[in-house]
Amino acid sequence: MDAFVGPTELDFDMAKWLKEYNISFKIIANKCDKVSKNVPEDEIRSKAAECFGTDKSNVFTVSAKKRSGFSKLKTDILKFFSS
């Protein structure tokens, strides 16, 4: 999902489909570099979690432009595949 624009109808449709089939998923809020510096990362995660009805531990904030947030995401992916 685009952290600057917010979740789209397509994002919600995908989450709904995944939930219907009991497929676990994570939310990746990208383009965090475009969000105001006054908005804490935790707030972005909380709002995204609320929108998708999940815990904020399932939300990752990343920025390809600034190359930030990927280490936490990578750790979570590796943990998933090692279990």
CYANA upper distance limits for C-alpha pairs under 8 A (distance plus 0.5 A):
  1 MET  CA      6 GLY  CA      7.11
  1 MET  CA      7 PRO  CA      5.96
  1 MET  CA      8 THR  CA      7.92
  1 MET  CA     11 ASP  CA      7.05
  1 MET  CA     27 ILE  CA      7.62
  1 MET  CA     28 ILE  CA      6.63
  1 MET  CA     29 ALA  CA      5.47
  1 MET  CA     30 ASN  CA      6.66
  2 ASP  CA      6 GLY  CA      5.91
  2 ASP  CA      7 PRO  CA      6.95
  2 ASP  CA     29 ALA  CA      6.11
  2 ASP  CA     30 ASN  CA      5.65
  2 ASP  CA     31 LYS  CA      6.50
  2 ASP  CA     32 CYS  CA      8.35
  3 ALA  CA      7 PRO  CA      8.13
  3 ALA  CA     29 ALA  CA      5.51
  3 ALA  CA     30 ASN  CA      6.05
  3 ALA  CA     31 LYS  CA      6.30
  3 ALA  CA     32 CYS  CA      6.06
  3 ALA  CA     34 LYS  CA      8.35
  3 ALA  CA     35 VAL  CA      7.39
  3 ALA  CA     44 ILE  CA      7.68
  3 ALA  CA     61 THR  CA      8.43
  4 PHE  CA     31 LYS  CA      7.01
  4 PHE  CA     32 CYS  CA      7.15
  4 PHE  CA     34 LYS  CA      6.41
  4 PHE  CA     35 VAL  CA      5.81
  7 PRO  CA     11 ASP  CA      6.28
  7 PRO  CA     12 PHE  CA      7.52
  7 PRO  CA     48 ALA  CA      8.28
  7 PRO  CA     51 CYS  CA      8.36
  8 THR  CA     12 PHE  CA      6.98
  9 GLU  CA     13 ASP  CA      6.59
 10 LEU  CA     14 MET  CA      6.62
 11 ASP  CA     15 ALA  CA      6.79
 12 PHE  CA     16 LYS  CA      6.57
 12 PHE  CA     52 PHE  CA      7.70
 13 ASP  CA     17 TRP  CA      6.65
 14 MET  CA     18 LEU  CA      6.67
 15 ALA  CA     19 LYS  CA      6.64
 15 ALA  CA     25 PHE  CA      8.48
 15 ALA  CA     52 PHE  CA      7.57
 16 LYS  CA     20 GLU  CA      6.65
 17 TRP  CA     21 TYR  CA      7.01
 18 LEU  CA     22 ASN  CA      6.62
 18 LEU  CA     23 ILE  CA      5.49
 18 LEU  CA     24 SER  CA      7.49
 18 LEU  CA     25 PHE  CA      7.90
 19 LYS  CA     23 ILE  CA      6.40
 19 LYS  CA     24 SER  CA      7.77
 25 PHE  CA     58 ASN  CA      8.14
 26 LYS  CA     58 ASN  CA      5.44
 26 LYS  CA     59 VAL  CA      6.41
 26 LYS  CA     60 PHE  CA      8.09
 27 ILE  CA     48 ALA  CA      8.12
 27 ILE  CA     49 ALA  CA      8.37
 27 ILE  CA     58 ASN  CA      6.61
 27 ILE  CA     59 VAL  CA      5.10
 27 ILE  CA     60 PHE  CA      6.68
 28 ILE  CA     59 VAL  CA      6.32
 28 ILE  CA     60 PHE  CA      5.31
 28 ILE  CA     61 THR  CA      6.44
 28 ILE  CA     62 VAL  CA      7.54
 29 ALA  CA     45 ARG  CA      8.36
 29 ALA  CA     48 ALA  CA      8.25
 29 ALA  CA     59 VAL  CA      7.54
 29 ALA  CA     60 PHE  CA      6.46
 29 ALA  CA     61 THR  CA      5.25
 29 ALA  CA     62 VAL  CA      6.65
 30 ASN  CA     61 THR  CA      6.53
 30 ASN  CA     62 VAL  CA      5.40
 30 ASN  CA     63 SER  CA      6.07
 30 ASN  CA     64 ALA  CA      8.01
 31 LYS  CA     35 VAL  CA      8.03
 31 LYS  CA     62 VAL  CA      7.02
 31 LYS  CA     63 SER  CA      5.41
 31 LYS  CA     64 ALA  CA      7.45
 31 LYS  CA     65 LYS  CA      8.11
 32 CYS  CA     61 THR  CA      6.93
 32 CYS  CA     62 VAL  CA      6.40
 32 CYS  CA     63 SER  CA      5.80
 33 ASP  CA     63 SER  CA      6.28
 33 ASP  CA     65 LYS  CA      7.76
 33 ASP  CA     66 LYS  CA      7.43
 35 VAL  CA     39 VAL  CA      7.50
 39 VAL  CA     43 GLU  CA      7.08
 39 VAL  CA     44 ILE  CA      7.77
 40 PRO  CA     44 ILE  CA      7.25
 41 GLU  CA     45 ARG  CA      6.83
 41 GLU  CA     61 THR  CA      7.68
 42 ASP  CA     46 SER  CA      6.56
 43 GLU  CA     47 LYS  CA      6.59
 44 ILE  CA     48 ALA  CA      6.67
 44 ILE  CA     61 THR  CA      8.23
 45 ARG  CA     49 ALA  CA      6.53
 45 ARG  CA     56 LYS  CA      5.97
 45 ARG  CA     59 VAL  CA      6.11
 45 ARG  CA     60 PHE  CA      7.48
 45 ARG  CA     61 THR  CA      7.57
 46 SER  CA     50 GLU  CA      6.63
 46 SER  CA     55 ASP  CA      8.38
 46 SER  CA     56 LYS  CA      5.91
 47 LYS  CA     51 CYS  CA      6.70
 48 ALA  CA     52 PHE  CA      6.85
 48 ALA  CA     56 LYS  CA      7.98
 48 ALA  CA     59 VAL  CA      7.55
 49 ALA  CA     53 GLY  CA      6.28
 49 ALA  CA     54 THR  CA      5.38
 49 ALA  CA     55 ASP  CA      5.98
 49 ALA  CA     56 LYS  CA      5.46
 49 ALA  CA     58 ASN  CA      7.85
 49 ALA  CA     59 VAL  CA      7.00
 50 GLU  CA     54 THR  CA      6.90
 50 GLU  CA     55 ASP  CA      8.13
 50 GLU  CA     56 LYS  CA      8.45
 54 THR  CA     58 ASN  CA      7.32
 55 ASP  CA     59 VAL  CA      8.03
 60 PHE  CA     69 GLY  CA      7.67
 60 PHE  CA     72 LYS  CA      8.06
 60 PHE  CA     73 LEU  CA      6.95
 61 THR  CA     69 GLY  CA      6.29
 62 VAL  CA     67 ARG  CA      7.89
 62 VAL  CA     68 SER  CA      5.99
 62 VAL  CA     69 GLY  CA      4.91
 62 VAL  CA     70 PHE  CA      6.72
 63 SER  CA     67 ARG  CA      5.95
 63 SER  CA     68 SER  CA      5.72
 63 SER  CA     69 GLY  CA      7.16
 64 ALA  CA     68 SER  CA      7.27
 69 GLY  CA     73 LEU  CA      7.28
 70 PHE  CA     74 LYS  CA      6.41
 71 SER  CA     75 THR  CA      6.61
 72 LYS  CA     76 ASP  CA      6.77
 73 LEU  CA     77 ILE  CA      6.73
 74 LYS  CA     78 LEU  CA      6.62
 75 THR  CA     79 LYS  CA      6.59
 76 ASP  CA     80 PHE  CA      6.71
 77 ILE  CA     81 PHE  CA      6.91
 78 LEU  CA     82 SER  CA      6.58
 79 LYS  CA     83 SER  CA      6.87
